Amino acid sequence: MEVLDGDEIRKNFSPELGFSKAEREIHAKRVAHIGHLLSRNGIVTIIALISPYRSTREFARQLIAEFVEVWVQCSIETCSKRDPKGLYKNAKAGQIADLTGVQDPYEPPTKPEVIINTERETKEECVERILNSLKDLNYID
């Protein structure tokens, strides 16, 4: 199994990209392509990436044969309170532009295979829900 972290991929494969809509789409498509290459070679791949646009997620769905979309629901207020990187604080201070959910929209999925809510469920409950969904979809035993 391989986990593709969007921040790590950006740092190593897309350092030239900013956070405009076009640049976010390019980055997400690069990550999806890496996921495709891994998965087509039998490697279970988890892509941990904020992907705010439906069209980009649909691109990944078409590219990756066994694609499972997990919608992690959490309010902007809670994200702002958690804010381990200080992104929301900096966005509110005008130091960051185009932050998803603040200045840039997040387009909720229309048909995700899994929905978790990190405000109502513990981390353990979220993991259990994802694993149970993957079992129900016959991806894991």
C-alpha positions in Angstrom: 0.0 0.0 0.0 1.1 3.5 -0.8 -0.2 6.8 0.6 0.2 9.8 -1.7 0.1 13.0 0.5 -0.9 16.0 -1.5 1.5 18.3 0.4 4.4 16.0 -0.1 3.7 15.5 -3.8 3.3 19.3 -4.2 6.7 19.9 -2.5 8.5 17.3 -4.6 6.7 17.2 -8.0 4.9 20.5 -8.2 6.9 23.2 -6.3 6.4 25.7 -9.1 2.6 25.6 -8.7 0.6 28.0 -6.6 -3.0 27.7 -5.5 -5.0 29.3 -8.3 -7.8 27.1 -9.7 -5.8 26.1 -12.7 -2.7 25.3 -10.6 -4.8 23.2 -8.1 -6.3 21.3 -11.0 -2.8 20.6 -12.5 -1.5 19.4 -9.1 -4.5 17.2 -8.5 -4.3 15.6 -11.9 -0.6 14.9 -11.4 -1.4 13.2 -8.1 -4.2 11.2 -9.8 -1.8 10.1 -12.5 0.7 8.9 -10.0 -2.1 7.0 -8.2 -3.1 5.5 -11.5 0.4 4.3 -12.3 0.6 2.7 -8.8 -2.8 1.1 -8.8 -2.5 -0.3 -12.3 0.5 -2.2 -11.0 -1.4 -3.7 -8.1 -0.5 -1.2 -5.4 -3.4 -0.1 -3.2 -3.1 3.6 -3.2 -4.6 6.2 -0.9 -4.6 9.7 -2.2 -4.8 12.2 0.7 -5.5 15.4 -1.1 -7.8 18.4 -0.9 -9.5 18.3 -4.2 -12.1 21.1 -4.2 -13.4 20.7 -7.8 -15.8 18.1 -9.0 -14.3 18.0 -12.5 -10.9 17.1 -11.1 -12.3 14.4 -8.9 -14.2 13.0 -11.9 -10.9 13.0 -13.9 -9.4 10.9 -11.2 -12.4 8.6 -11.2 -12.1 8.0 -14.9 -8.4 7.5 -14.7 -8.3 5.1 -11.7 -10.2 1.8 -12.3 -11.0 1.0 -8.6 -11.6 4.6 -7.4 -13.3 5.2 -4.1 -14.2 8.8 -3.1 -14.2 9.5 0.6 -15.8 12.8 1.5 -14.4 14.1 4.8 -17.0 16.5 6.1 -15.9 19.2 8.5 -17.2 22.8 8.9 -14.9 25.8 8.1 -15.3 26.8 11.7 -13.9 23.5 13.0 -11.1 23.5 10.3 -10.2 27.0 11.5 -10.0 25.9 15.1 -7.9 22.8 14.3 -5.6 24.7 11.7 -2.3 22.9 12.4 -0.5 24.9 9.6 -2.0 28.3 10.4 -3.6 28.5 6.9 -7.0 29.8 8.0 -5.4 32.4 10.3 -3.2 33.6 7.4 -6.1 33.6 5.0 -8.2 35.7 7.3 -5.3 38.1 7.7 -5.0 38.4 3.9 -1.7 36.6 3.7 -3.0 33.6 1.8 -5.4 33.9 -1.2 -7.6 31.3 -2.6 -7.8 29.0 0.4 -10.4 26.3 -0.1 -13.6 27.1 1.7 -12.6 30.6 2.6 -11.9 32.6 -0.6 -12.1 29.6 -3.0 -15.2 27.3 -3.2 -15.3 23.6 -2.3 -17.7 21.7 -4.6 -19.1 18.8 -2.5 -19.2 15.4 -4.2 -22.4 14.3 -5.7 -22.0 10.5 -5.2 -19.1 9.7 -2.9 -18.8 6.1 -1.9 -18.0 7.0 1.7 -18.9 10.0 3.8 -17.3 10.6 7.2 -17.8 13.6 9.5 -14.8 14.4 11.7 -17.0 16.7 13.9 -19.4 13.9 14.9 -17.1 10.9 14.7 -13.8 10.0 16.3 -10.8 9.2 14.2 -11.3 5.5 15.1 -15.0 5.6 14.0 -14.0 7.3 10.7 -11.4 4.7 10.0 -13.9 1.9 10.8 -16.5 3.4 8.5 -14.0 3.6 5.6 -12.8 0.0 6.2 -16.3 -1.3 6.4 -17.2 0.5 3.1 -14.2 -1.0 1.4 -15.3 -4.4 2.6 -18.8 -3.8 1.4 -17.4 -2.8 -2.0 -15.3 -6.0 -2.1 -12.0 -4.1 -2.2 -10.7 -5.7 1.0 -11.5 -8.7 3.1 
